[in-house]
Amino acid sequence: DLIFPHHENEIAQTESLTGKPFARYWVHNGMLQFSGDKMSKSLGNMITIEEFIDQHDPDTLRMMVLNSSYRSPLTFNEEVISQAERNLERLRLALRPGIPGSTAAPEGTLKALKEQMESTRQGFMAAMDDDFNTAGSLGHLFDLVRAINQARDANLEQTSLSDAQDLLRELAEDVFGLRLELAASGRTQADPFIDLLLELREELREQKLWALSDKIRDQLTSLGVLLEDSKDGTTWRWK
């Protein structure tokens, strides 16, 4: 229904009504499909934005849109929603801090991360200049995420890691409008106490008091704090 003269008629009607020229740049996005069918009131399969964000993180919807070309139909189903949620989580997890007091990273780790940062910045902007190829730009962000995770696993010190994480924030938050760090009331005040519990847990583990160590982990998990143990120590994050 968008073939000639659909758009031309809309331009003519609008200019006749307003007496002003139409927009110089007019972006027409593809339709939204629900399990293969066009989402419309007549089919009774409408889901409003308000209804969606009542059940999902608003950034999940933003991620779904970013992962698709504006020219193409956007499929709406549980699989697409789940994929968007996983992608969003990958971006957020990349902001995890390095392990405090980590040993020196292998030679070349910092150089590789800096090279990926430059590649990500250039690739991201090139994709955006290519007809708003947001899906391509996301691909470059995930290349950076992969490099950040590899550098963290290689024990790169946090100062160098922060430069790459700042670039991720700049592109994902400032350009795409995603919220990678969701602050919650009271959580920042709880951080020092969580760190203290982790120190206590580490002492219990050294004394092989596994039951008490596991109790701290389980109690923190029930409060929304996830612990991640590795050979270099334990880090934590909010669910």
C-alpha positions in Angstrom: 0.0 0.0 0.0 3.0 2.3 -0.1 3.5 2.3 -3.9 3.1 5.4 -6.0 1.3 7.7 -5.4 0.9 7.0 -1.7 3.7 9.2 -0.4 3.2 11.8 -3.1 -0.5 12.2 -2.0 0.6 12.6 1.7 3.0 15.3 0.7 0.3 17.1 -1.4 -2.3 16.9 1.4 0.1 18.1 4.1 1.4 21.0 2.0 -2.2 22.1 1.1 -3.2 22.0 4.7 -0.3 23.7 6.3 0.9 26.0 3.4 4.4 25.0 4.2 6.9 22.7 2.3 7.1 19.1 3.5 10.1 17.8 5.4 13.3 17.6 3.3 14.2 14.2 4.7 11.4 11.7 5.1 12.2 8.3 6.7 9.5 5.7 6.3 10.0 2.6 8.5 8.9 -0.9 7.8 5.8 -2.3 9.4 5.7 -4.2 12.7 4.8 -7.9 12.4 3.3 -10.0 15.1 4.2 -13.7 14.5 4.2 -13.2 10.8 1.1 -11.0 10.5 1.0 -7.3 10.3 0.2 -5.8 13.7 -3.0 -3.8 13.4 -6.2 -2.9 15.2 -8.3 -4.7 12.6 -6.5 -8.0 13.4 -6.8 -7.5 17.1 -3.1 -8.2 17.7 -2.1 -4.7 18.8 0.4 -4.3 21.7 1.0 -0.8 22.8 4.4 0.5 24.0 2.9 1.1 27.4 1.7 -2.5 27.6 5.2 -3.7 26.5 7.1 -1.8 29.1 4.8 -2.9 31.8 6.3 -6.4 31.3 9.8 -5.7 29.9 12.7 -3.3 30.3 12.1 -0.3 28.0 15.6 -0.8 26.6 14.6 -4.2 25.4 12.3 -2.5 22.9 15.0 -0.1 21.9 17.4 -3.0 21.3 14.8 -4.7 19.1 14.5 -1.7 16.9 18.2 -1.0 16.8 18.9 -4.6 15.7 16.7 -4.2 12.6 16.9 -1.9 9.6 14.3 0.8 9.6 13.5 -0.1 6.0 12.6 -3.7 6.9 9.6 -5.1 8.8 10.3 -5.7 12.5 9.2 -9.1 13.8 7.6 -9.1 17.3 7.7 -12.4 19.1 9.1 -14.0 22.2 12.2 -15.2 20.5 13.1 -11.7 19.2 12.3 -10.2 22.7 14.6 -12.8 24.4 17.4 -12.1 22.0 17.1 -8.4 22.6 17.2 -9.0 26.4 20.4 -11.2 26.0 22.1 -8.6 23.9 21.3 -5.9 26.4 22.7 -8.0 29.2 25.9 -8.6 27.3 26.4 -4.8 26.9 25.7 -4.2 30.6 28.0 -7.0 31.8 30.9 -5.5 29.9 30.9 -2.7 32.5 31.8 -5.0 35.3 35.0 -3.8 37.0 38.2 -5.8 36.8 39.4 -7.7 39.9 41.0 -5.4 42.4 44.8 -5.9 42.7 45.0 -8.0 39.6 48.4 -9.0 38.3 49.9 -7.6 35.2 48.2 -8.6 32.0 50.1 -10.5 29.3 52.1 -8.4 26.9 50.0 -7.0 24.1 46.7 -7.1 26.0 46.4 -3.3 26.3 47.6 -2.8 22.7 44.9 -5.2 21.4 42.2 -3.4 23.4 43.2 0.0 22.2 43.3 -1.2 18.6 39.8 -2.6 19.0 38.6 0.7 20.5 39.7 2.6 17.4 38.2 -0.1 15.2 34.9 0.1 17.0 34.7 3.9 16.9 35.5 4.0 13.2 33.3 1.0 12.3 30.4 2.3 14.4 30.3 5.7 12.7 30.8 4.2 9.2 27.8 2.0 9.8 25.6 4.9 11.0 26.6 6.9 8.0 25.5 3.9 5.8 21.8 4.7 5.9 21.5 4.5 9.7 22.7 0.9 9.7 22.1 0.5 13.5 22.4 -3.3 13.3 25.9 -3.0 11.9 26.8 -0.4 14.5 25.7 -2.8 17.2 27.9 -5.5 15.7 30.9 -3.2 16.3 29.8 -2.6 19.9 29.8 -6.3 20.5 33.3 -6.6 19.1 34.3 -4.1 21.8 32.4 -6.0 24.4 34.3 -9.2 23.5 37.6 -7.3 23.7 36.8 -5.8 27.1 35.8 -9.3 28.5 39.0 -10.8 27.1 41.1 -8.0 28.7 39.4 -8.4 32.0 40.0 -12.2 32.0 43.6 -11.5 31.2 43.8 -9.3 34.4 44.2 -5.9 32.6 44.2 -3.3 35.3 41.0 -1.3 35.8 42.3 2.1 34.6 43.0 0.8 31.1 39.8 -1.2 31.2 37.8 1.9 32.0 38.9 3.7 28.8 37.2 1.0 26.7 34.1 0.9 29.0 33.8 4.7 28.6 33.8 4.3 24.9 31.1 1.7 25.2 29.0 4.0 27.3 29.5 6.9 24.9 28.3 4.9 21.9 25.6 2.8 23.5 24.2 5.5 25.9 24.9 8.8 24.2 24.2 7.7 20.6 21.7 4.9 21.0 20.1 6.0 24.3 20.5 2.7 26.0 20.8 2.6 29.8 23.7 0.3 30.6 23.9 1.1 34.3 20.6 1.0 36.1 20.9 2.7 39.5 18.6 1.5 42.2 17.7 3.3 45.4 20.0 2.3 48.2 22.2 0.0 46.2 25.2 2.3 46.2 25.1 2.6 50.0 25.0 -1.2 50.2 28.2 -1.7 48.1 30.7 -1.4 50.9 28.9 -3.9 53.0 28.8 -6.4 50.1 32.5 -5.9 49.7 33.0 -6.7 53.4 30.9 -9.8 53.1 33.0 -11.0 50.2 36.2 -10.5 52.2 34.6 -12.5 55.0 33.5 -15.2 52.6 37.1 -15.4 51.2 38.5 -16.0 54.7 35.9 -18.7 55.2 36.9 -20.4 52.0 40.6 -20.3 52.9 39.6 -22.1 56.2 37.6 -24.6 54.1 34.4 -23.6 55.9 32.4 -24.3 52.8 28.9 -24.4 54.4 29.3 -20.8 55.8 30.8 -19.6 52.6 27.9 -21.0 50.6 25.4 -19.5 53.0 26.8 -16.0 52.3 26.7 -16.6 48.6 23.1 -18.0 48.7 21.9 -15.1 50.9 23.4 -12.5 48.6 21.8 -14.2 45.6 18.4 -14.1 47.3 19.0 -10.3 47.7 19.8 -9.8 44.0 23.6 -10.0 44.2 25.4 -12.4 41.9 28.9 -13.6 42.8 31.3 -14.8 40.1 34.3 -16.8 41.4 37.4 -17.2 39.3 41.0 -18.3 40.0 41.9 -14.6 40.5 39.2 -13.8 43.1 35.5 -13.0 43.3 33.5 -10.2 41.7 29.9 -9.3 42.2 27.1 -7.5 40.4 23.5 -6.7 40.9 21.0 -8.9 39.0 
